[in-house]
Amino acid sequence: MIAFQRTHPAIAAINLLDAQANKIIWSSEGQLPTPLLKATEFTQLKRNPDYLVGRPVVLLPGKIWVMPMREHLLNHQGQVVGYIGSPFRLSRLKNIHTPEDMDILIKGAGHIPVAFWKSGTWQLPAPQDHWTGQYLRVEVPGYPWTAYVRWSSLAFAHNFWRQNIWQSIPFIVILLFLLILDRLSVRFLRQLLDLRQYQQAALLTQQSLLVQAEPKVMYARLVQTIVRETNAVAAFVLVPDPMTESLQISALGADQKDLRESLLTWITALNPKDLRNGSFLPERVFRLGRAEEIRFRDEMTENSPAMERRPQLRRIRSMIAYPIILQDAAQVEAVLVVAHAKTKHFSQALKALIGQLASSVGLALTLWKRHNALADAEAEIRKVAYYDSLTGLANRRLLNERLEKGLTRARQNSQSIALGILDVDDFKGVNDQYGHDAGDALLVIIARRLEEALRTSDCVARWGGDEFVLLFEGLEKRQVLEAVLLRLERVLESPAKLSHDLLLPVRVSLGICFCKDAGLIENQDAMLRCADQALYAIKAKKLERSQFWMVYDADLQLQPESEAFGDKVT
């Protein structure tokens, strides 16, 4: 804030006030805690209620006339948590010169006098200072003030009695001068208001960029903020098409629906060949990497075929385009374009502010890309650490974590849990006869079929070599496990097509440890040992079995069951 105030000498100080605007809690100039005016002496601007202005006052020491101005500080819920005060030096209005033989009375809201120019100095007005007779009345655009101008009584006396009709020419010149002065003052105040509007847009944009989002969302927020907070008629962001490398619209905002549709149709219909010849402003800015401005003369708008087909485009009299550059690679990522209905709208201050907007978006894009790259790297690391590189299934480490959590849930919810170890029969013979590539292809096919047959609550992992581990959670009753095993049998019974001329049968053995009461399980290794014993038993009966699985009941201290559910082995 101190740096901003030093670069803006028209602002006497920057003050931070509390939520009631009754106390200054910080000042760039060390101002006393008591504000110059009470909160009730400020008036909200109609066009922007977040800005407030007060009557001109004398700032001591130094006897500097200032115009107090304040702006709301809002939290994320839109509540006022404080104010930023920025008193503006009236002496910085260099274009204004007021003769000493003129009286100027400035009235605020409610026609209450707030300042009085008399005898060459600004004075505090008296409540009874209400004029009668002839005077010039001027409304100050954008502010709740009215200026009343008249000749002083001394000037009237001299001019009325001593000057003849030929000397009325200077009076006319003075009136013209006042008219020009009024025009200059209005223009200056409008430029000041435009600058404040773009400052507000920059502040809101920077606040929105604190929340990282996709580039398209960033661009949409940017153009919407510019159109909403300023008097720009349109704003849009163009990005390169990855296929054609020509620019296409990523976000577009306009103050009127017809203008938005006309811009969208016009830019979409542009010929890529015409874009590459440098006649299209955004394309030129994207290629050169520097900002450019274009102003449309009357003959340009009248003789333009595009504007003849779309009359709404004639509202645009000037456009300025800025490159949005990534900070790391110094690479142009997009182009921001702002359009206005006035030919000479973009002052140097506005250009600098829009350039800051584009730089802020470029920085936000850089941070977003870094965040995404980091997230991708973390995902890749997690994939390597927790997933099998061949089948894409969970590996031993992830299976151990899920088994531990599954046992905890089963104990808490009083549900049954089962763990199975599946082994591919005669897998070594497949590798020896058909090669390791065929063996790997067979493992991948089995992995996909296991995923297809199991429920979403179940888990399958590659334990190593040709072994897989199956975890069955949330078993309300034993029949649920039986249904899953029957579905698994149907899925695995069809041969595996390893190539166009190689079709192999899928033969597997599955040993299962079923636990009705998870509280009886000492640890994960106990379930794995139980399932391994069941696997050993079913592989021993490989030539005479009617099904490929064997279930051991952990609750019966690893006593095996028969191949049919419910009949205990004795």
RODO-2510 file (C-alpha; in nm, 4 decimals, decimal comma):
residues 570
     n   res          X          Y          Z
     1     m     0,0000     0,0000     0,0000
     2     i     0,2877     0,2367     0,0810
     3     a     0,4397     0,1670    -0,2603
     4     f     0,1047     0,2290    -0,4298
     5     q     0,0605     0,5604    -0,2471
     6     r     0,4105     0,6720    -0,3412
     7     t     0,3402     0,6057    -0,7072
     8     h     0,0068     0,7944    -0,6878
     9     p     0,0926     1,1411    -0,5469
    10     a    -0,2669     1,2578    -0,5881
    11     i    -0,3603     1,0345    -0,2921
    12     a    -0,2609     1,2051     0,0329
    13     a    -0,2616     0,8830     0,2364
    14     i    -0,3941     0,5277     0,2467
    15     n    -0,5778     0,4434     0,5669
    16     l    -0,7272     0,1180     0,6971
    17     l    -1,0380     0,1701     0,9138
    18     d    -1,2373    -0,0670     1,1325
    19     a    -1,5787    -0,2078     1,0395
    20     q    -1,7618     0,0936     1,1902
    21     a    -1,5319     0,3440     1,0121
    22     n    -1,4811     0,5204     1,3451
    23     k    -1,1112     0,4443     1,3925
    24     i    -0,8008     0,4395     1,1726
    25     i    -0,6066     0,1231     1,2560
    26     w    -0,3233     0,1840     1,0078
    27     s    -0,2119     0,4814     0,7949
    28     s     0,0641     0,5154     0,5393
    29     e     0,1224     0,8734     0,6647
    30     g     0,0852     0,8038     1,0370
    31     q    -0,2530     0,9784     1,0591
    32     l    -0,4216     1,0018     1,3989
    33     p    -0,6822     0,7321     1,4856
    34     t    -0,9722     0,9766     1,4467
    35     p    -1,0966     1,0028     1,0830
    36     l    -1,1434     1,3411     0,9130
    37     l    -1,5184     1,2832     0,8748
    38     k    -1,7714     1,0691     1,0536
    39     a    -1,9130     0,7662     0,8759
    40     t    -2,2516     0,9380     0,8424
    41     e    -2,0930     1,2236     0,6426
    42     f    -2,0078     0,9929     0,3505
    43     t    -2,2374     0,9205     0,0558
    44     q    -2,2440     0,6022    -0,1541
    45     l    -2,1958     0,6310    -0,5296
    46     k    -2,5034     0,5195    -0,7222
    47     r    -2,3097     0,3282    -0,9851
    48     n    -2,0880     0,1498    -0,7306
    49     p    -2,2250     0,1280    -0,3739
    50     d    -1,8889    -0,0041    -0,2444
    51     y    -1,7382     0,3455    -0,2963
    52     l    -1,8154     0,6390    -0,0671
    53     v    -1,7179     1,0065    -0,0921
    54     g    -1,7311     1,2869     0,1604
    55     r    -1,7284     1,6623     0,1433
    56     p    -1,3940     1,8412     0,0819
    57     v    -1,2046     1,9204     0,4022
    58     v    -0,8761     2,0803     0,5028
    59     l    -0,6058     1,8299     0,6012
    60     l    -0,3805     1,9598     0,8777
    61     p    -0,0925     2,0288     0,9048
    62     g    -0,0192     2,1830     0,5695
    63     k    -0,3736     2,3114     0,5050
    64     i    -0,4246     2,0765     0,2116
    65     w    -0,7729     2,0518     0,0658
    66     v    -0,8651     1,6880     0,0118
    67     m    -1,1682     1,4929    -0,1051
    68     p    -1,2165     1,1975     0,1377
    69     m    -1,2919     0,8684    -0,0417
    70     r    -1,3531     0,5225     0,1032
    71     e    -1,4032     0,1710    -0,0242
    72     h    -1,5600    -0,1316     0,1443
    73     l    -1,3399    -0,4230     0,2516
    74     l    -1,5484    -0,7413     0,2182
    75     n    -1,4915    -1,0954     0,3448
    76     h    -1,5803    -1,4132     0,1501
    77     q    -1,9450    -1,3839     0,2692
    78     g    -1,9762    -1,0310     0,1299
    79     q    -1,9820    -0,8715     0,4761
    80     v    -1,8125    -0,5374     0,5426
    81     v    -1,5100    -0,5943     0,7683
    82     g    -1,3429    -0,2572     0,7238
    83     y    -1,2686     0,0311     0,4875
    84     i    -0,9794     0,1611     0,2785
    85     g    -0,9583     0,5396     0,2939
    86     s    -0,7778     0,7342     0,0213
    87     p    -0,8158     1,1154     0,0542
    88     f    -0,7616     1,2783    -0,2877
    89     r    -0,5680     1,6076    -0,3144
    90     l    -0,7835     1,8694    -0,4847
    91     s    -0,4632     2,0501    -0,5771
    92     r    -0,3828     1,7676    -0,8185
    93     l    -0,6657     1,8832    -1,0437
    94     k    -0,4115     2,0810    -1,2491
    95     n    -0,6530     2,1679    -1,5284
    96     i    -0,8782     2,3697    -1,2976
    97     h    -0,8142     2,7399    -1,2423
    98     t    -1,0682     2,9459    -1,0513
    99     p    -1,0517     3,3302    -1,0716
   100     e    -1,0533     3,5177    -0,7443
   101     d    -1,3497     3,7337    -0,8511
   102     m    -1,5790     3,4301    -0,8787
   103     d    -1,7771     3,2525    -0,6077
   104     i    -1,8255     2,8731    -0,6214
   105     l    -2,0589     2,6902    -0,3856
   106     i    -2,0515     2,3081    -0,3748
   107     k    -2,3527     2,1289    -0,2300
   108     g    -2,3719     1,7632    -0,1340
   109     a    -2,6647     1,5272    -0,0835
   110     g    -2,9730     1,7023     0,0497
   111     h    -2,8522     2,0384    -0,0941
   112     i    -2,6273     2,0890     0,2099
   113     p    -2,3323     2,3287     0,1409
   114     v    -1,9986     2,1505     0,1843
   115     a    -1,7390     2,3937     0,0379
   116     f    -1,7230     2,7618    -0,0667
   117     w    -1,4686     2,9321    -0,2975
   118     k    -1,4458     3,3034    -0,2227
   119     s    -1,1725     3,5641    -0,2597
   120     g    -0,9315     3,3074    -0,4043
   121     t    -0,9530     3,0506    -0,1204
   122     w    -1,1675     2,7546    -0,0219
   123     q    -1,3659     2,8262     0,2912
   124     l    -1,6050     2,6372     0,5119
   125     p    -1,9593     2,7415     0,4098
   126     a    -2,2180     2,8697     0,6496
   127     p    -2,5538     2,6862     0,6688
   128     q    -2,7317     2,9960     0,5361
   129     d    -2,5217     3,0072     0,2156
   130     h    -2,8106     2,9628    -0,0297
   131     w    -2,7905     3,1785    -0,3437
   132     t    -3,0609     3,3631    -0,5227
   133     g    -3,0515     3,5342    -0,8592
   134     q    -2,8480     3,4236    -1,1590
   135     y    -2,5782     3,1585    -1,1305
   136     l    -2,4372     2,8651    -1,3257
   137     r    -2,5382     2,5205    -1,1947
   138     v    -2,3201     2,2173    -1,2841
   139     e    -2,3793     1,8532    -1,1774
   140     v    -2,0568     1,6650    -1,0973
   141     p    -2,0886     1,3328    -1,2904
   142     g    -2,0775     1,0213    -1,0753
   143     y    -2,0728     1,2097    -0,7443
   144     p    -2,3516     1,3447    -0,5221
   145     w    -2,2370     1,7053    -0,5678
   146     t    -2,3696     2,0138    -0,7435
   147     a    -2,1485     2,3179    -0,8153
   148     y    -2,3007     2,6709    -0,8296
   149     v    -2,0879     2,9436    -0,9947
   150     r    -2,1450     3,3209    -0,9986
   151     w    -1,9510     3,6453    -1,0196
   152     s    -1,8613     3,8058    -0,6903
   153     s    -2,0364     4,1290    -0,5969
   154     l    -1,7138     4,3251    -0,6491
   155     a    -1,6745     4,1884    -1,0024
   156     f    -2,0319     4,2790    -1,0886
   157     a    -1,9805     4,6351    -0,9663
   158     h    -1,6681     4,6923    -1,1760
   159     n    -1,7989     4,5240    -1,4899
   160     f    -2,1453     4,6770    -1,4783
   161     w    -2,0495     5,0449    -1,4310
   162     r    -1,7114     5,0771    -1,5974
   163     q    -1,7216     4,8533    -1,9023
   164     n    -1,9131     4,9231    -2,2207
   165     i    -2,0683     4,6856    -2,4648
   166     w    -1,7418     4,6284    -2,6517
   167     q    -1,5863     4,5033    -2,3340
   168     s    -1,8434     4,2241    -2,3072
   169     i    -1,6195     4,0150    -2,5311
   170     p    -1,3936     3,9124    -2,2395
   171     f    -1,7056     3,8057    -2,0515
   172     i    -1,8003     3,5796    -2,3405
   173     v    -1,4465     3,4462    -2,3475
   174     i    -1,4726     3,3732    -1,9764
   175     l    -1,7991     3,1888    -2,0278
   176     l    -1,6373     2,9834    -2,3009
   177     f    -1,3455     2,9220    -2,0714
   178     l    -1,5856     2,8025    -1,8010
   179     l    -1,7524     2,5739    -2,0500
   180     i    -1,4166     2,4287    -2,1548
   181     l    -1,3184     2,4034    -1,7904
   182     d    -1,6392     2,2148    -1,7212
   183     r    -1,5670     1,9783    -2,0079
   184     l    -1,2122     1,9194    -1,8883
   185     s    -1,3272     1,8619    -1,5321
   186     v    -1,5905     1,6151    -1,6451
   187     r    -1,3369     1,4367    -1,8614
   188     f    -1,0856     1,4208    -1,5785
   189     l    -1,3433     1,2898    -1,3326
   190     r    -1,4575     1,0301    -1,5846
   191     q    -1,1011     0,9138    -1,6356
   192     l    -1,0621     0,8943    -1,2597
   193     l    -1,3833     0,6930    -1,2318
   194     d    -1,2738     0,4631    -1,5176
   195     l    -0,9466     0,4022    -1,3395
   196     r    -1,1278     0,3211    -1,0147
   197     q    -1,3549     0,0802    -1,2013
   198     y    -1,0632    -0,1078    -1,3525
   199     q    -0,8892    -0,1095    -1,0140
   200     q    -1,2005    -0,2702    -0,8685
   201     a    -1,2042    -0,5239    -1,1525
   202     a    -0,8358    -0,6013    -1,0891
   203     l    -0,9007    -0,6482    -0,7173
   204     l    -1,1961    -0,8823    -0,7765
   205     t    -1,0014    -1,0778    -1,0384
   206     q    -0,7038    -1,1249    -0,8081
   207     q    -0,9376    -1,2405    -0,5310
   208     s    -1,1011    -1,4951    -0,7625
   209     l    -0,7598    -1,6200    -0,8771
   210     l    -0,6753    -1,7161    -0,5189
   211     v    -0,9095    -2,0118    -0,5732
   212     q    -0,7334    -2,2313    -0,8284
   213     a    -0,9558    -2,3448    -1,1136
   214     e    -0,9359    -2,4674    -1,4716
   215     p    -0,8043    -2,2073    -1,7213
   216     k    -1,1446    -2,1855    -1,8919
   217     v    -1,3052    -2,0984    -1,5562
   218     m    -1,0357    -1,8353    -1,4885
   219     y    -1,0943    -1,6747    -1,8274
   220     a    -1,4732    -1,6716    -1,7786
   221     r    -1,4397    -1,5004    -1,4386
   222     l    -1,1966    -1,2470    -1,5857
   223     v    -1,4154    -1,1309    -1,8773
   224     q    -1,7317    -1,1286    -1,6641
   225     t    -1,5617    -0,9127    -1,4011
   226     i    -1,4310    -0,6653    -1,6612
   227     v    -1,7720    -0,6223    -1,8279
   228     r    -1,9589    -0,6055    -1,4965
   229     e    -1,7267    -0,3689    -1,3074
   230     t    -1,6226    -0,1342    -1,5918
   231     n    -1,7982     0,0356    -1,8814
   232     a    -1,6282    -0,1860    -2,1404
   233     v    -1,8801    -0,3135    -2,3964
   234     a    -1,7059    -0,6502    -2,4368
   235     a    -1,4111    -0,8589    -2,3217
   236     f    -1,2939    -1,1975    -2,4442
   237     v    -1,0033    -1,4397    -2,4187
   238     l    -0,8650    -1,6299    -2,7186
   239     v    -0,6533    -1,9459    -2,6940
   240     p    -0,4731    -2,1435    -2,9671
   241     d    -0,6525    -2,4448    -3,1111
   242     p    -0,4227    -2,7479    -3,0573
   243     m    -0,5228    -2,8885    -3,3983
   244     t    -0,5131    -2,5836    -3,6284
   245     e    -0,2974    -2,3516    -3,4095
   246     s    -0,5370    -2,0657    -3,4905
   247     l    -0,7031    -1,8713    -3,2096
   248     q    -1,0460    -1,9675    -3,0820
   249     i    -1,2726    -1,8151    -2,8166
   250     s    -1,2352    -1,9587    -2,4670
   251     a    -1,4443    -1,6984    -2,2794
   252     l    -1,6586    -1,4071    -2,3989
   253     g    -1,8538    -1,1408    -2,2137
   254     a    -2,0520    -0,8416    -2,3437
   255     d    -2,2925    -0,5866    -2,2004
   256     q    -2,5616    -0,6848    -2,4537
   257     k    -2,6689    -1,0270    -2,5764
   258     d    -2,6782    -0,9157    -2,9431
   259     l    -2,3208    -0,7886    -2,9272
   260     r    -2,2042    -1,1119    -2,7653
   261     e    -2,3653    -1,3221    -3,0384
   262     s    -2,2248    -1,0962    -3,3120
   263     l    -1,8709    -1,1204    -3,1724
   264     l    -1,8979    -1,4962    -3,1362
   265     t    -2,0213    -1,5378    -3,4938
   266     w    -1,7623    -1,2974    -3,6361
   267     i    -1,4577    -1,4535    -3,4664
   268     t    -1,5722    -1,8105    -3,5310
   269     a    -1,6205    -1,7364    -3,9023
   270     l    -1,2736    -1,5852    -3,9528
   271     n    -1,0595    -1,7589    -4,2129
   272     p    -0,7393    -1,9074    -4,0620
   273     k    -0,5439    -1,7791    -4,3643
   274     d    -0,6582    -1,4248    -4,2867
   275     l    -0,5495    -1,4704    -3,9259
   276     r    -0,1933    -1,5616    -4,0169
   277     n    -0,1359    -1,2511    -4,2291
   278     g    -0,1397    -1,0258    -3,9204
   279     s    -0,4635    -0,8363    -3,9927
   280     f    -0,6388    -0,9810    -3,6864
   281     l    -0,5289    -0,7917    -3,3729
   282     p    -0,5321    -1,0845    -3,1225
   283     e    -0,3415    -1,3103    -3,3634
   284     r    -0,0743    -1,0435    -3,4051
   285     v    -0,0455    -0,9964    -3,0277
   286     f    -0,0229    -1,3731    -2,9754
   287     r     0,2570    -1,4037    -3,2315
   288     l     0,4590    -1,0982    -3,1219
   289     g     0,3971    -1,1320    -2,7471
   290     r     0,3273    -0,7623    -2,6850
   291     a     0,0171    -0,5506    -2,6261
   292     e    -0,1434    -0,3518    -2,9085
   293     e    -0,4388    -0,1144    -2,9446
   294     i    -0,6602    -0,0439    -3,2446
   295     r    -0,9050     0,2449    -3,2968
   296     f    -1,1861     0,2293    -3,5508
   297     r    -1,2551     0,5405    -3,7584
   298     d    -1,5995     0,6094    -3,9033
   299     e    -1,5002     0,5041    -4,2536
   300     m    -1,3593     0,1774    -4,1203
   301     t    -1,6888     0,0820    -3,9547
   302     e    -1,9030     0,2007    -4,2468
   303     n    -1,7059     0,0160    -4,5154
   304     s    -1,6475    -0,3050    -4,3212
   305     p    -1,8364    -0,6076    -4,4653
   306     a    -1,8324    -0,7778    -4,1241
   307     m    -1,9966    -0,4779    -3,9585
   308     e    -2,2513    -0,4438    -4,2383
   309     r    -2,3668    -0,7993    -4,1686
   310     r    -2,3534    -0,7450    -3,7911
   311     p    -2,4468    -0,3833    -3,7065
   312     q    -2,3929    -0,4450    -3,3346
   313     l    -2,0174    -0,4551    -3,3985
   314     r    -2,0248    -0,0837    -3,4884
   315     r    -2,0599    -0,0066    -3,1189
   316     i    -1,6954    -0,1052    -3,0795
   317     r    -1,4721     0,1972    -3,1458
   318     s    -1,1506     0,0766    -2,9830
   319     m    -0,9928    -0,2515    -2,8764
   320     i    -0,6819    -0,3335    -2,6795
   321     a    -0,5226    -0,6799    -2,6614
   322     y    -0,2723    -0,8133    -2,4082
   323     p    -0,0821    -1,1448    -2,4131
   324     i    -0,1331    -1,3765    -2,1149
   325     i     0,2141    -1,5188    -2,0588
   326     l     0,3238    -1,8167    -1,8484
   327     q     0,5884    -1,7072    -1,6002
   328     d     0,8126    -2,0149    -1,6242
   329     a     0,8462    -2,0594    -2,0000
   330     a     0,7805    -1,6983    -2,1106
   331     q     0,5262    -1,8527    -2,3459
   332     v     0,2069    -1,6795    -2,4645
   333     e    -0,0807    -1,8954    -2,3425
   334     a    -0,3768    -1,6759    -2,4437
   335     v    -0,4790    -1,3222    -2,5463
   336     l    -0,7060    -1,0910    -2,3453
   337     v    -0,9070    -0,8402    -2,5536
   338     v    -1,1098    -0,5496    -2,4092
   339     a    -1,3440    -0,3474    -2,6349
   340     h    -1,4962    -0,0042    -2,5689
   341     a    -1,7511     0,2225    -2,7330
   342     k    -1,5157     0,5265    -2,7265
   343     t    -1,2269     0,5783    -2,9643
   344     k    -0,9870     0,7315    -2,7104
   345     h    -1,0812     0,5395    -2,3991
   346     f    -0,7655     0,3539    -2,3032
   347     s    -0,5400     0,6002    -2,1198
   348     q    -0,1884     0,5061    -2,0157
   349     a    -0,3093     0,4340    -1,6622
   350     l    -0,5822     0,2026    -1,7921
   351     k    -0,3366     0,0258    -2,0216
   352     a    -0,1024    -0,0366    -1,7300
   353     l    -0,3883    -0,1697    -1,5179
   354     i    -0,5155    -0,4071    -1,7886
   355     g    -0,1572    -0,5244    -1,8360
   356     q    -0,1441    -0,6049    -1,4635
   357     l    -0,4680    -0,8029    -1,5030
   358     a    -0,3155    -1,0108    -1,7830
   359     s     0,0019    -1,0668    -1,5777
   360     s    -0,2029    -1,1805    -1,2766
   361     v    -0,3886    -1,4347    -1,4888
   362     g    -0,0588    -1,5551    -1,6366
   363     l     0,0820    -1,6080    -1,2873
   364     a    -0,2342    -1,7942    -1,1803
   365     l    -0,2063    -2,0181    -1,4885
   366     t     0,1568    -2,0908    -1,4044
   367     l     0,0642    -2,1920    -1,0487
   368     w    -0,2242    -2,4040    -1,1786
   369     k     0,0034    -2,5902    -1,4203
   370     r     0,2591    -2,6481    -1,1447
   371     h    -0,0138    -2,7811    -0,9154
   372     n    -0,1416    -3,0158    -1,1867
   373     a     0,2082    -3,1376    -1,2664
   374     l     0,2683    -3,2053    -0,8971
   375     a    -0,0662    -3,3875    -0,8670
   376     d     0,0173    -3,5997    -1,1731
   377     a     0,3569    -3,6834    -1,0279
   378     e     0,2002    -3,7791    -0,6951
   379     a    -0,0563    -3,9960    -0,8748
   380     e     0,2207    -4,1672    -1,0718
   381     i     0,4197    -4,2278    -0,7533
   382     r     0,1109    -4,3704    -0,5831
   383     k     0,0437    -4,5899    -0,8854
   384     v     0,3962    -4,7292    -0,8756
   385     a     0,3814    -4,7773    -0,4983
   386     y     0,0341    -4,9315    -0,4694
   387     y    -0,0509    -5,0919    -0,8044
   388     d     0,0908    -5,3777    -1,0073
   389     s     0,2585    -5,2572    -1,3257
   390     l     0,1444    -5,5550    -1,5367
   391     t    -0,2222    -5,6005    -1,4434
   392     g    -0,3033    -5,2612    -1,2928
   393     l    -0,4455    -5,4367    -0,9852
   394     a    -0,3641    -5,3417    -0,6276
   395     n    -0,0286    -5,4778    -0,5134
   396     r     0,0663    -5,6473    -0,1872
   397     r     0,1153    -5,3181     0,0018
   398     l    -0,2260    -5,1781    -0,0893
   399     l    -0,3949    -5,5140    -0,0214
   400     n    -0,2464    -5,5222     0,3305
   401     e    -0,3830    -5,1731     0,3997
   402     r    -0,7295    -5,2634     0,2710
   403     l    -0,7314    -5,5930     0,4627
   404     e    -0,6465    -5,4122     0,7854
   405     k    -0,9248    -5,1592     0,7288
   406     g    -1,1662    -5,4353     0,6237
   407     l    -1,1060    -5,6289     0,9454
   408     t    -1,1639    -5,3119     1,1466
   409     r    -1,4941    -5,2434     0,9688
   410     a    -1,6068    -5,6055     1,0065
   411     r    -1,5425    -5,5918     1,3817
   412     q    -1,7260    -5,2595     1,4169
   413     n    -2,0286    -5,3613     1,2040
   414     s    -2,0424    -5,7262     1,3190
   415     q    -2,0242    -5,8473     0,9583
   416     s    -1,8579    -6,1495     0,8039
   417     i    -1,5395    -6,1206     0,5983
   418     a    -1,3550    -6,3609     0,3697
   419     l    -1,0098    -6,3727     0,2127
   420     g    -0,9128    -6,5880    -0,0845
   421     i    -0,5832    -6,6778    -0,2525
   422     l    -0,6153    -6,7705    -0,6216
   423     d    -0,3398    -6,9561    -0,8053
   424     v    -0,3167    -7,0232    -1,1821
   425     d    -0,2785    -7,3968    -1,2416
   426     d     0,0202    -7,5103    -1,4507
   427     f     0,1291    -7,1500    -1,5132
   428     k     0,4928    -7,2523    -1,5463
   429     g     0,3964    -7,4800    -1,8350
   430     v     0,2328    -7,1864    -2,0164
   431     n     0,5531    -6,9820    -1,9835
   432     d     0,7720    -7,2718    -2,0933
   433     q     0,5583    -7,3683    -2,3936
   434     y     0,4294    -7,0341    -2,5202
   435     g     0,6725    -6,7821    -2,3717
   436     h     0,6564    -6,5242    -2,0954
   437     d     0,4616    -6,2773    -2,3109
   438     a     0,1804    -6,5294    -2,3378
   439     g     0,1982    -6,5888    -1,9633
   440     d     0,1748    -6,2147    -1,8957
   441     a    -0,1215    -6,1850    -2,1343
   442     l    -0,2976    -6,4696    -1,9498
   443     l    -0,2466    -6,2939    -1,6140
   444     v    -0,3929    -5,9706    -1,7535
   445     i    -0,7009    -6,1530    -1,8889
   446     i    -0,7575    -6,3248    -1,5529
   447     a    -0,7186    -5,9905    -1,3723
   448     r    -0,9866    -5,8282    -1,5902
   449     r    -1,2237    -6,1211    -1,5377
   450     l    -1,1750    -6,1116    -1,1616
   451     e    -1,2600    -5,7399    -1,1590
   452     e    -1,5696    -5,8118    -1,3673
   453     a    -1,6977    -6,0885    -1,1383
   454     l    -1,6374    -5,9275    -0,7987
   455     r    -1,8640    -5,6740    -0,6317
   456     t    -1,7695    -5,3083    -0,5968
   457     s    -1,7159    -5,3626    -0,2234
   458     d    -1,4649    -5,6439    -0,2903
   459     c    -1,0963    -5,6067    -0,3722
   460     v    -0,8603    -5,8085    -0,5904
   461     a    -0,4815    -5,7737    -0,5822
   462     r    -0,1870    -5,9418    -0,7472
   463     w     0,0081    -6,1088    -0,4690
   464     g     0,3058    -6,2015    -0,6859
   465     g     0,3873    -6,4359    -0,9729
   466     d     0,0670    -6,6156    -1,0714
   467     e    -0,1128    -6,5592    -0,7370
   468     f    -0,4019    -6,3211    -0,6730
   469     v    -0,5662    -6,2304    -0,3412
   470     l    -0,9420    -6,1642    -0,3176
   471     l    -1,0972    -5,9729    -0,0271
   472     f    -1,4741    -6,0089     0,0296
   473     e    -1,6298    -5,7482     0,2628
   474     g    -1,9840    -5,6793     0,3835
   475     l    -2,1025    -6,0416     0,3758
   476     e    -2,4378    -6,0455     0,5542
   477     k    -2,4541    -6,4259     0,5200
   478     r    -2,2600    -6,7137     0,3684
   479     q    -2,4929    -6,7357     0,0682
   480     v    -2,3620    -6,3973    -0,0509
   481     l    -2,0099    -6,5404    -0,0774
   482     e    -2,1435    -6,8492    -0,2565
   483     a    -2,3190    -6,6301    -0,5160
   484     v    -1,9973    -6,4375    -0,5829
   485     l    -1,7989    -6,7607    -0,6254
   486     l    -2,0534    -6,9038    -0,8689
   487     r    -2,0377    -6,5834    -1,0756
   488     l    -1,6585    -6,6037    -1,0642
   489     e    -1,6747    -6,9615    -1,1949
   490     r    -1,8925    -6,8560    -1,4898
   491     v    -1,6611    -6,5697    -1,5809
   492     l    -1,3443    -6,7806    -1,5699
   493     e    -1,4741    -7,0899    -1,7503
   494     s    -1,4343    -6,9535    -2,1050
   495     p    -1,0885    -6,9955    -2,2711
   496     a    -0,8478    -6,7027    -2,2899
   497     k    -0,7567    -6,5746    -2,6368
   498     l    -0,3903    -6,4772    -2,6135
   499     s    -0,3498    -6,4081    -2,9867
   500     h    -0,5393    -6,4626    -3,3088
   501     d    -0,4314    -6,8285    -3,3201
   502     l    -0,3720    -6,9111    -2,9507
   503     l    -0,6652    -7,0043    -2,7261
   504     l    -0,5916    -7,1474    -2,3785
   505     p    -0,8292    -7,2784    -2,1096
   506     v    -0,8274    -7,0881    -1,7799
   507     r    -0,7586    -7,3235    -1,4875
   508     v    -0,7262    -7,1786    -1,1382
   509     s    -0,7444    -7,2913    -0,7744
   510     l    -0,8906    -7,0761    -0,4986
   511     g    -0,8511    -7,1198    -0,1240
   512     i    -1,0821    -6,9102     0,0950
   513     c    -1,0762    -6,8250     0,4633
   514     f    -1,4285    -6,7350     0,5814
   515     c    -1,4700    -6,5542     0,9136
   516     k    -1,8150    -6,4985     1,0574
   517     d    -1,6811    -6,3181     1,3660
   518     a    -1,3891    -6,0902     1,2766
   519     g    -1,3129    -6,0418     1,6431
   520     l    -1,1700    -6,3940     1,6544
   521     i    -0,9056    -6,3111     1,3925
   522     e    -0,5757    -6,2338     1,5621
   523     n    -0,4239    -6,0428     1,2689
   524     q    -0,3960    -6,0315     0,8907
   525     d    -0,1369    -6,3077     0,8756
   526     a    -0,3799    -6,5463     1,0446
   527     m    -0,6323    -6,5002     0,7626
   528     l    -0,3624    -6,5370     0,4983
   529     r    -0,2381    -6,8620     0,6572
   530     c    -0,5953    -6,9930     0,6732
   531     a    -0,6567    -6,9096     0,3040
   532     d    -0,3201    -7,0593     0,2056
   533     q    -0,4091    -7,3868     0,3780
   534     a    -0,7419    -7,3942     0,1906
   535     l    -0,5544    -7,3305    -0,1362
   536     y    -0,3121    -7,6136    -0,0607
   537     a    -0,6048    -7,8479     0,0073
   538     i    -0,7925    -7,7668    -0,3159
   539     k    -0,4764    -7,7926    -0,5303
   540     a    -0,4131    -8,1391    -0,3838
   541     k    -0,7560    -8,2476    -0,5163
   542     k    -0,7032    -8,0785    -0,8548
   543     l    -0,7736    -8,3936    -1,0597
   544     e    -1,0885    -8,5054    -0,8767
   545     r    -1,2588    -8,1813    -0,7634
   546     s    -1,5995    -8,0619    -0,8830
   547     q    -1,5268    -7,6920    -0,8190
   548     f    -1,2091    -7,4881    -0,8155
   549     w    -1,2418    -7,3438    -0,4623
   550     m    -1,2168    -7,4660    -0,1021
   551     v    -1,3503    -7,2694     0,1985
   552     y    -1,1996    -7,2945     0,5478
   553     d    -1,3923    -7,1567     0,8436
   554     a    -1,1639    -6,9425     1,0601
   555     d    -1,4208    -6,9434     1,3420
   556     l    -1,3765    -7,3234     1,3780
   557     q    -1,0007    -7,2861     1,4305
   558     l    -0,9139    -7,3613     1,0679
   559     q    -1,1281    -7,6761     1,0400
   560     p    -1,1994    -7,7351     0,6676
   561     e    -1,5437    -7,7547     0,5170
   562     s    -1,6530    -7,9905     0,2432
   563     e    -1,6828    -7,8666    -0,1114
   564     a    -2,0535    -7,8062    -0,0522
   565     f    -2,1388    -7,5152     0,1763
   566     g    -2,2566    -7,6016     0,5262
   567     d    -2,1207    -7,9613     0,5666
   568     k    -1,8200    -7,9570     0,7978
   569     v    -1,5243    -8,1809     0,7247
   570     t    -1,4533    -8,4266     1,0035
***
